[in-house]
Amino acid sequence: MIELVAQGEIFHNDDTTIKILSLFKENKNDSPARKGMFTTGIVSIVDGRKIVLFLSGRKHAGENLGEVLSKRETSLQTPLQMCNALSRNTPSEFDTILAYCLVHARRNFVDMAMSFPEECQFVIDTLAQVCRFDKKAKQQGMTPEQRLHHHQENSVEFMEELEFWLGEQVEQKKVEPNLSLGDAIYYMHNHWDKLTTFLKILNAPLDNNICERALKKAILHRKNSLFYKSEHGAAVGDMYMSLIYTCEQSGVSPLDYLKALQDQAGNVEENPSAWMPWNFSATLANL
């Protein structure tokens, strides 16, 4: 089973955050020129189980993902990575099968629909049809193989029509590349191969919505805690957010899980794999 890693980041650009950052010690691997703080959200899905990680600091999403992948067994298959096309999202030292978010590309056209209704509506309607096919695959409980075949049988025609239209706009210079519409068209045209990974690779999603939802947790936490006082505080906050949101994704009570970890700290240290959110109840029952 290929592991899916959905990932993205948010930038903490509040003045208060920037002042707090001046108290942080520089990480030897971070660029001293970076003054802002980023929170990376990583959602890993393998065998239907989801693990969520939040990592705050001056490193970009690709650098944080690289650190996570460095701890992964080298014998495993190359993971499938879902993100947007920012170059800082990809790890430099590890290979991934890249899939770019169609919703991110679509959003550029939605934002300009009032100014360029005809062009934008064509793109929006085409992608809406593809999303309907994907929704049907989920509703019918298709296997990854059946879903891939379903898209190849139904979505390819729509995506080829869209690809032809994009190429026509670019090659015949029907749109000014420096305008907002041109920027949206060139983005989709230039990244077409990775935007259509779902037509070639098993389990490749159409969008990065799962990670976008996870990052909302980081934004809410930042708001509620009024930022972090130190780098250590940020690491602790990330750890608890990661555990709590992973529990939520597993349908487990975060309070019960954290209590079990505290009560069984010695056993957790000896055998951490037996104390994951999806199996800790069975481990407790067997004690």
Phi and psi in degrees as a GROMACS rama.xvg file:
@    title "Ramachandran Plot"
@    xaxis  label "Phi"
@    yaxis  label "Psi"
@TYPE xy
-74.3221  132.833  ILE-2
-80.2919  134.312  GLU-3
-98.4619  128.392  LEU-4
-120.21  108.336  VAL-5
-97.4887  134.026  ALA-6
-153.366  150.888  GLN-7
-165.777  -177.143  GLY-8
-147.75  159.064  GLU-9
-123.599  150.65  ILE-10
-104.238  128.266  PHE-11
-88.8282  96.4991  HIS-12
-105.954  15.2001  ASN-13
-73.0509  142.572  ASP-14
-57.7727  -37.0672  ASP-15
-61.9149  -41.6436  THR-16
-62.3354  -42.3265  THR-17
-63.095  -38.4645  ILE-18
-64.8091  -41.8338  LYS-19
-63.2896  -36.228  ILE-20
-62.1349  -27.5924  LEU-21
-65.9299  -15.5363  SER-22
-86.905  -15.3565  LEU-23
-73.0239  146.584  PHE-24
-79.3918  144.675  LYS-25
-70.8602  133.149  GLU-26
-78.4537  135.121  ASN-27
-61.4681  -22.8461  LYS-28
-92.8379  -5.56859  ASN-29
-93.3262  152.064  ASP-30
-75.4569  128.133  SER-31
-66.2052  -14.8045  PRO-32
-77.0685  -16.1987  ALA-33
-77.7231  124.9  ARG-34
-108.27  -16.5041  LYS-35
-92.6722  169.181  GLY-36
-117.57  136.242  MET-37
-119.875  146.875  PHE-38
-116.493  120.554  THR-39
-94.6136  134.614  THR-40
-111.074  127.841  GLY-41
-126.063  125.705  ILE-42
-117.362  115.617  VAL-43
-103.13  130.761  SER-44
-124.659  119.295  ILE-45
-144.714  133.039  VAL-46
54.9754  32.73  ASP-47
81.3621  -4.34766  GLY-48
-96.9483  141.277  ARG-49
-113.438  131.826  LYS-50
-121.709  129.024  ILE-51
-112.084  131.9  VAL-52
-124.805  136.819  LEU-53
-117.817  132.716  PHE-54
-135.037  114.419  LEU-55
-106.751  144.453  SER-56
157.904  -159.256  GLY-57
-93.5539  -4.69823  ARG-58
-79.1644  146.899  LYS-59
-81.5526  171.75  HIS-60
-59.4311  -42.3054  ALA-61
-63.9855  -36.877  GLY-62
-68.486  -41.7254  GLU-63
-66.9587  -39.8154  ASN-64
-64.0609  -37.1778  LEU-65
-60.8272  -39.7411  GLY-66
-65.4452  -38.9853  GLU-67
-65.8912  -45.1818  VAL-68
-66.7935  -24.9252  LEU-69
-66.5997  -19.1362  SER-70
-95.7477  3.23008  LYS-71
-89.4707  145.788  ARG-72
-60.28  127.991  GLU-73
-69.0107  -18.4349  THR-74
-78.9365  -12.7073  SER-75
-73.237  159.329  LEU-76
-64.6527  153.331  GLN-77
-58.7264  126.603  THR-78
-72.7916  154.089  PRO-79
-91.4333  123.341  LEU-80
-110.937  124.81  GLN-81
-107.844  126.559  MET-82
-162.317  -170.494  CYS-83
-98.2479  -176.366  ASN-84
-85.8448  8.69706  ALA-85
-61.2448  131.982  LEU-86
-64.0337  -26.9036  SER-87
-75.8021  -1.9139  ARG-88
-84.9939  -15.1631  ASN-89
-102.418  137.186  THR-90
-72.271  139.192  PRO-91
-81.7531  -24.4375  SER-92
-106.413  1.7671  GLU-93
-134.417  140.774  PHE-94
-83.6774  139.591  ASP-95
-137.637  157.076  THR-96
-89.2431  110.015  ILE-97
-84.4143  135.994  LEU-98
-131.724  127.28  ALA-99
-98.3324  152.079  TYR-100
-76.2922  117.974  CYS-101
-69.0117  -32.9702  LEU-102
-65.1351  -37.5438  VAL-103
-61.7208  -44.0518  HIS-104
-67.0376  -38.4453  ALA-105
-65.9972  -36.3961  ARG-106
-58.6063  -32.9696  ARG-107
-61.2224  -35.7177  ASN-108
-79.3845  -34.5705  PHE-109
-62.0074  -40.1854  VAL-110
-65.4562  -23.0863  ASP-111
-110.103  10.8926  MET-112
-60.7895  -31.0237  ALA-113
-71.3876  -33.3476  MET-114
-85.7462  -33.5169  SER-115
-131.686  68.4918  PHE-116
-61.2931  -42.4359  PRO-117
-66.7674  -50.0295  GLU-118
-65.1191  -45.6549  GLU-119
-67.9845  -38.1528  CYS-120
-65.8353  -34.5677  GLN-121
-61.9094  -46.4235  PHE-122
-65.1777  -46.0504  VAL-123
-62.5878  -44.3833  ILE-124
-66.462  -38.1323  ASP-125
-64.3581  -47.2769  THR-126
-68.8516  -30.5454  LEU-127
-63.1072  -38.3709  ALA-128
-65.5149  -41.3519  GLN-129
-64.0259  -40.1154  VAL-130
-65.1105  -32.8381  CYS-131
-64.1712  -40.0757  ARG-132
-63.2983  -39.9594  PHE-133
-67.7427  -39.2948  ASP-134
-63.4525  -39.4225  LYS-135
-63.3654  -39.9224  LYS-136
-61.9739  -39.6415  ALA-137
-70.3227  -43.2675  LYS-138
-63.0181  -34.6295  GLN-139
-88.2196  0.900528  GLN-140
62.9728  39.7788  GLY-141
-66.5658  147.499  MET-142
-71.8687  162.976  THR-143
-53.9612  -38.3704  PRO-144
-66.8625  -43.2371  GLU-145
-66.2101  -39.2015  GLN-146
-63.6645  -44.1563  ARG-147
-61.05  -45.7924  LEU-148
-63.1452  -39.5604  HIS-149
-59.4199  -45.204  HIS-150
-68.7819  -41.0576  HIS-151
-63.997  -30.4778  GLN-152
-82.4722  -30.4179  GLU-153
-115.677  -38.6889  ASN-154
-85.0545  -25.6575  SER-155
-57.1639  -43.4714  VAL-156
-58.7094  -44.4816  GLU-157
-68.3307  -40.8439  PHE-158
-70.2604  -34.0433  MET-159
-67.0736  -38.4994  GLU-160
-64.0101  -40.8734  GLU-161
-67.332  -41.123  LEU-162
-62.22  -42.3317  GLU-163
-61.3462  -43.3366  PHE-164
-64.1028  -43.2538  TRP-165
-61.9608  -45.58  LEU-166
-60.9698  -37.6422  GLY-167
-64.3859  -42.6525  GLU-168
-62.3494  -39.28  GLN-169
-77.758  -51.6708  VAL-170
-69.2842  -34.7061  GLU-171
-92.7864  7.31567  GLN-172
51.8945  47.11  LYS-173
-81.4633  -8.99785  LYS-174
-137.166  142.299  VAL-175
-76.976  119.238  GLU-176
-62.1262  -23.7249  PRO-177
-87.2075  -6.26181  ASN-178
-82.0616  163.859  LEU-179
-61.6169  -40.5722  SER-180
-64.8153  -43.772  LEU-181
-61.2184  -39.449  GLY-182
-62.1881  -42.0744  ASP-183
-66.1896  -42.3294  ALA-184
-67.2162  -44.8349  ILE-185
-66.0545  -36.6364  TYR-186
-60.0162  -49.1173  TYR-187
-68.5722  -39.7455  MET-188
-66.048  -43.2877  HIS-189
-70.8556  -26.4892  ASN-190
-111.879  23.6776  HIS-191
-57.4333  -42.8825  TRP-192
-58.828  -43.9177  ASP-193
-82.2842  -20.1473  LYS-194
-75.1874  -15.7362  LEU-195
-114.31  25.3228  THR-196
-59.7934  -30.1344  THR-197
-64.7008  -15.5072  PHE-198
-88.1236  -5.59959  LEU-199
-127.381  -25.404  LYS-200
-120.659  136.21  ILE-201
-59.9744  138.384  LEU-202
70.5841  2.55802  ASN-203
-68.3024  121.975  ALA-204
-78.7459  167.491  PRO-205
-84.8191  -25.5748  LEU-206
-143.739  172.523  ASP-207
-108.705  28.4337  ASN-208
-60.667  -33.3715  ASN-209
-61.9038  -35.3612  ILE-210
-81.6487  -33.0535  CYS-211
-60.0343  -40.2288  GLU-212
-67.0649  -38.0566  ARG-213
-63.6358  -40.4172  ALA-214
-66.6591  -22.9532  LEU-215
-63.8626  -30.4185  LYS-216
-64.2202  -40.8869  LYS-217
-65.7673  -38.7326  ALA-218
-65.1039  -43.1497  ILE-219
-64.4167  -42.3535  LEU-220
-63.0681  -42.6242  HIS-221
-59.8518  -41.3143  ARG-222
-67.2775  -44.533  LYS-223
-70.8787  -34.9838  ASN-224
-90.4339  -2.90189  SER-225
55.2355  44.6317  LEU-226
73.6233  -178.539  PHE-227
-108.697  147.417  TYR-228
-86.0481  -27.6028  LYS-229
-147.213  168.332  SER-230
-64.8102  -36.7133  GLU-231
-64.3183  -40.8254  HIS-232
-61.5668  -38.5863  GLY-233
-63.3889  -40.9894  ALA-234
-64.9202  -40.3416  ALA-235
-65.6826  -44.2464  VAL-236
-60.0175  -42.8212  GLY-237
-62.0063  -40.7987  ASP-238
-62.1358  -47.3923  MET-239
-67.8181  -39.5526  TYR-240
-61.2452  -40.7208  MET-241
-63.418  -46.4726  SER-242
-65.4574  -45.2124  LEU-243
-66.0418  -45.1319  ILE-244
-72.666  -31.4542  TYR-245
-64.1198  -39.6523  THR-246
-60.8894  -44.6775  CYS-247
-60.3945  -41.2867  GLU-248
-68.5692  -21.3896  GLN-249
-96.5254  0.614289  SER-250
70.665  31.4671  GLY-251
-116.265  145.057  VAL-252
-69.3553  118.066  SER-253
-59.1877  -37.0218  PRO-254
-64.0946  -45.8685  LEU-255
-62.9384  -39.6394  ASP-256
-67.457  -47.5645  TYR-257
-64.885  -36.8449  LEU-258
-63.9174  -42.0412  LYS-259
-63.5964  -39.3735  ALA-260
-63.6701  -39.4602  LEU-261
-69.3923  -44.7804  GLN-262
-67.0414  -31.5955  ASP-263
-114.281  35.6124  GLN-264
-53.8568  -40.8163  ALA-265
-64.1576  -45.0562  GLY-266
-66.7074  -36.3809  ASN-267
-62.9309  -41.7038  VAL-268
-65.8439  -35.7345  GLU-269
-73.366  -36.3593  GLU-270
-144.208  73.3439  ASN-271
-62.1852  -29.7706  PRO-272
-65.6786  -19.7225  SER-273
-86.3642  -0.468395  ALA-274
-123.674  41.7673  TRP-275
-86.0546  160.171  MET-276
-55.1404  -31.8762  PRO-277
-87.2225  -8.22327  TRP-278
-132.592  1.54977  ASN-279
-67.4529  -31.6251  PHE-280
-63.9939  -41.9705  SER-281
-66.297  -37.9254  ALA-282
-64.3791  -42.3754  THR-283
-60.8008  -42.7817  LEU-284
-65.1244  -27.6351  ALA-285
-87.6858  -7.62584  ASN-286
